[in-house]
């Protein structure tokens, strides 16, 4: 039986300031969410969305989760 690999999060040093990678993932997820939101409005798919702000928050959480799971850190 194989041992499970432990997922560890290590801080990232930027100009001698340690930052959590989750902060960077959250900042990286914002423009992607806005891009998807723009495409939804551009192609008028927002008419199928019942509660738009709830949808945007859920979309952000999904994108943030995908980025976090795919990250090598």
QUIMO-V339130 format. One record per pair of residues at least 12 apart in sequence whose ideal C-beta (glycine too) atoms are under 10 Angstrom apart, sorted by the first residue. I is the first residue (numbers start at 1). J is the second residue. D is the distance in whole Angstrom. If there is no record, write none. Layout:
i	j	d
I	J	D
I	J	D
This chain:
i	j	d
7	68	10
7	69	9
7	71	10
7	73	9
8	73	8
9	21	6
9	22	7
9	68	9
9	71	9
9	73	6
10	73	6
11	73	9
12	24	7
12	73	8
21	67	10
21	68	8
21	71	7
21	72	10
21	73	5
22	64	9
22	67	10
22	68	7
22	71	9
22	73	10
24	67	9
24	71	9
24	73	9
25	63	10
25	64	6
25	65	9
25	66	10
25	67	5
25	68	5
25	69	10
25	70	10
25	71	6
25	73	9
26	60	9
26	63	10
26	64	6
26	67	9
26	68	9
28	63	9
28	64	9
28	67	6
28	68	10
28	71	9
29	59	10
29	60	6
29	61	9
29	62	9
29	63	5
29	64	4
29	65	9
29	66	8
29	67	6
29	68	9
30	60	8
30	63	9
30	64	9
31	63	10
32	59	9
32	60	9
32	63	5
32	64	9
32	66	9
32	67	8
33	56	7
33	57	9
33	59	6
33	60	5
33	61	9
33	62	9
33	63	5
33	64	8
34	56	9
34	60	9
35	63	10
36	56	9
36	59	6
36	60	9
36	62	10
36	63	7
37	52	9
37	55	9
37	56	6
37	59	7
37	60	9
40	52	9
40	55	9
40	56	9
40	59	9
